[in-house]
Amino acid sequence: GLRYTKENKDYRPVHRDLVSGVLLVPDDVAELDITDTSPRFGVEYRWNESFFTYASVSKGFKSGGFTGRTVDPQPAARPFKPEKVWAYEVGFKSDLADGRIRLNGAAYYTDYTNLQVVNQEGITPITVNAGKAEIKGGEIELQALVTDDLVLNVGLSYTDAKYSEITDPFATININSKFANTPEFSSTAGLDYTHDLEGGGSIMLHGDWNYNSKIYNNAENTPELTQPAVHLFNASVTYSHSSERLQLAFGGRNLSDDRYIISGFGQTGLGFTEGTYARPREWYLTLRLNS
C-alpha cells in the first residue's frame, strides 16, 4: 500500500498577557507546508491450518503544527515538523492442541526521526522535534482452554525505548532520558471460570493480575512523577440469564488498594509539580438488559 499526504497549515497567534494586554507572540500569520509519502509492505505465509507467520515494513508520520498556547513571550510562532517512523515487525499466530491453545508472538523495531516531545521552557510547554529514537521489543500472548469451563489468558511484553540523538538545542531531555509512559516490562494473567446452573443461566468467576515496571510520567523524568513497578488485581462474578437478555455483575478493581501515579506535569519554572493518581479500590454492581 501507499499513502500520500499534502497539508497546508496557516496559524495566526493572538496571545496577550491578560494583565498588561501585551502580545506574547507577534500577530503574524505563520505557514507550514507538509508532504509525506508512506508505503507499507507485508507478507504472510500459512504453514498449515493452525500456524502462520508474517512480516511487515511500513512508514508513518504524525503531522506537524504550532504550539497553540504560550505563557512566556516568544519572538514568533513556534512550529514543529512532522514526526516520522519506519516500523518493522515479524510474528506468528498459532492454534495448538486441537484448538484448545492459542499462542501468538511478535517482535518489532521502530526508527523515529523528528520525534515530537513536549519541552518545558520556563513556564511554557513547547512541542519540539527533540531528535531521533529507537524502540524495539516483543510480546507473546497465550490463551488456553484448560477445561471446558476454565479459560487462562497470559501476556508478556518487553520494550526497549531510547533516544539515539538529541538535535533540538532547547530540549530539556538528554540522550539518557527515558521515554514517558513506556514501561520496560508489562504482563497480565487472567482466569475465567464458567459454571452452568441447573435451573438455567450461568455464573462466571473472573480474576486478573496486571503488572507494569517503572513508568516515567513525563519526558523530563521528574522524580516526583516516576511511578515504581505496580501490581494490580481485579475480580468479578457475573450471572447471565439463560435467555441472554439479563446479566448481573459484581466486582472490584484495584483490590490491593494501591496508590499509583498515572499522569503528571512538572512546572520547573515555578517549582511546581502536579501528579494525578489512579482511582483507589472500588466496587461496582452492573445490571445489563438486552432487548
Solvent accessible surface area in square Angstrom, and as a share of the most:
residue,aa,sasa,rsa
1,G,86,0.83
2,L,129,0.64
3,R,170,0.62
4,Y,140,0.53
5,T,28,0.16
6,K,142,0.60
7,E,52,0.23
8,N,86,0.44
9,K,68,0.29
10,D,98,0.51
11,Y,48,0.18
12,R,146,0.53
13,P,3,0.02
14,V,80,0.46
15,H,34,0.15
16,R,131,0.48
17,D,52,0.27
18,L,179,0.89
19,V,149,0.85
20,S,73,0.47
21,G,34,0.33
22,V,93,0.54
23,L,61,0.30
24,L,24,0.12
25,V,6,0.03
26,P,54,0.34
27,D,56,0.29
28,D,95,0.49
29,V,100,0.58
30,A,25,0.19
31,E,110,0.49
32,L,30,0.15
33,D,94,0.49
34,I,5,0.02
35,T,72,0.42
36,D,6,0.03
37,T,66,0.39
38,S,13,0.08
39,P,24,0.15
40,R,136,0.50
41,F,130,0.54
42,G,51,0.49
43,V,99,0.57
44,E,125,0.56
45,Y,127,0.48
46,R,145,0.53
47,W,152,0.53
48,N,87,0.45
49,E,164,0.74
50,S,48,0.31
51,F,69,0.29
52,F,35,0.14
53,T,39,0.22
54,Y,47,0.18
55,A,35,0.27
56,S,20,0.13
57,V,50,0.29
58,S,31,0.20
59,K,38,0.16
60,G,25,0.24
61,F,53,0.22
62,K,110,0.46
63,S,33,0.22
64,G,2,0.02
65,G,7,0.06
66,F,30,0.12
67,T,18,0.10
68,G,52,0.50
69,R,162,0.59
70,T,13,0.08
71,V,56,0.32
72,D,37,0.19
73,P,102,0.64
74,Q,22,0.10
75,P,117,0.74
76,A,54,0.42
77,A,18,0.14
78,R,55,0.20
79,P,75,0.47
80,F,30,0.12
81,K,122,0.52
82,P,18,0.12
83,E,15,0.07
84,K,61,0.26
85,V,28,0.16
86,W,90,0.32
87,A,30,0.24
88,Y,86,0.33
89,E,63,0.28
90,V,84,0.48
91,G,11,0.10
92,F,56,0.23
93,K,88,0.37
94,S,7,0.04
95,D,47,0.24
96,L,78,0.39
97,A,59,0.45
98,D,153,0.79
99,G,55,0.53
100,R,90,0.33
101,I,56,0.29
102,R,122,0.45
103,L,48,0.24
104,N,20,0.10
105,G,8,0.08
106,A,19,0.15
107,A,48,0.37
108,Y,59,0.22
109,Y,74,0.28
110,T,21,0.12
111,D,50,0.26
112,Y,44,0.17
113,T,51,0.30
114,N,52,0.26
115,L,13,0.07
116,Q,30,0.13
117,V,15,0.09
118,V,86,0.50
119,N,2,0.01
120,Q,16,0.07
121,E,35,0.16
122,G,45,0.43
123,I,46,0.24
124,T,0,0.00
125,P,32,0.20
126,I,1,0.00
127,T,30,0.17
128,V,7,0.04
129,N,24,0.12
130,A,1,0.00
131,G,2,0.02
132,K,84,0.35
133,A,0,0.00
134,E,47,0.21
135,I,26,0.13
136,K,85,0.36
137,G,14,0.14
138,G,19,0.18
139,E,98,0.44
140,I,78,0.40
141,E,94,0.42
142,L,57,0.28
143,Q,82,0.36
144,A,11,0.09
145,L,65,0.33
146,V,78,0.45
147,T,67,0.39
148,D,117,0.60
149,D,63,0.33
150,L,45,0.22
151,V,40,0.23
152,L,48,0.24
153,N,51,0.26
154,V,57,0.33
155,G,13,0.12
156,L,92,0.46
157,S,31,0.20
158,Y,84,0.32
159,T,25,0.14
160,D,42,0.22
161,A,18,0.14
162,K,95,0.40
163,Y,11,0.04
164,S,55,0.36
165,E,74,0.33
166,I,50,0.25
167,T,77,0.45
168,D,28,0.15
169,P,120,0.76
170,F,127,0.53
171,A,22,0.17
172,T,63,0.36
173,I,11,0.05
174,N,86,0.44
175,I,81,0.41
176,N,118,0.61
177,S,14,0.09
178,K,104,0.44
179,F,25,0.10
180,A,33,0.26
181,N,98,0.50
182,T,41,0.24
183,P,25,0.16
184,E,84,0.38
185,F,90,0.37
186,S,29,0.19
187,S,17,0.11
188,T,55,0.32
189,A,30,0.23
190,G,9,0.09
191,L,85,0.42
192,D,28,0.15
193,Y,87,0.33
194,T,46,0.27
195,H,96,0.43
196,D,104,0.54
197,L,63,0.31
198,E,189,0.85
199,G,84,0.80
200,G,29,0.28
201,G,14,0.14
202,S,23,0.15
203,I,46,0.23
204,M,69,0.31
205,L,90,0.45
206,H,54,0.24
207,G,26,0.25
208,D,29,0.15
209,W,76,0.27
210,N,48,0.25
211,Y,48,0.18
212,N,50,0.26
213,S,16,0.10
214,K,100,0.42
215,I,31,0.16
216,Y,46,0.17
217,N,12,0.06
218,N,17,0.09
219,A,15,0.11
220,E,50,0.22
221,N,31,0.16
222,T,20,0.12
223,P,110,0.69
224,E,115,0.51
225,L,2,0.01
226,T,29,0.17
227,Q,20,0.09
228,P,84,0.53
229,A,51,0.39
230,V,14,0.08
231,H,86,0.38
232,L,31,0.15
233,F,87,0.36
234,N,39,0.20
235,A,40,0.31
236,S,21,0.14
237,V,54,0.31
238,T,15,0.09
239,Y,65,0.25
240,S,28,0.18
241,H,77,0.34
242,S,73,0.47
243,S,60,0.39
244,E,135,0.61
245,R,146,0.53
246,L,60,0.30
247,Q,59,0.26
248,L,74,0.37
249,A,18,0.14
250,F,96,0.40
251,G,3,0.03
252,G,2,0.02
253,R,112,0.41
254,N,9,0.05
255,L,51,0.25
256,S,53,0.34
257,D,45,0.23
258,D,46,0.24
259,R,142,0.52
260,Y,36,0.13
261,I,18,0.09
262,I,92,0.47
263,S,52,0.33
264,G,24,0.23
265,F,79,0.33
266,G,9,0.09
267,Q,14,0.06
268,T,100,0.58
269,G,44,0.42
270,L,124,0.62
271,G,72,0.69
272,F,97,0.40
273,T,58,0.34
274,E,96,0.43
275,G,31,0.30
276,T,68,0.39
277,Y,124,0.47
278,A,13,0.10
279,R,171,0.62
280,P,61,0.38
281,R,101,0.37
282,E,39,0.18
283,W,153,0.54
284,Y,58,0.22
285,L,126,0.63
286,T,57,0.33
287,L,108,0.54
288,R,133,0.49
289,L,126,0.63
290,N,70,0.36
291,S,149,0.96
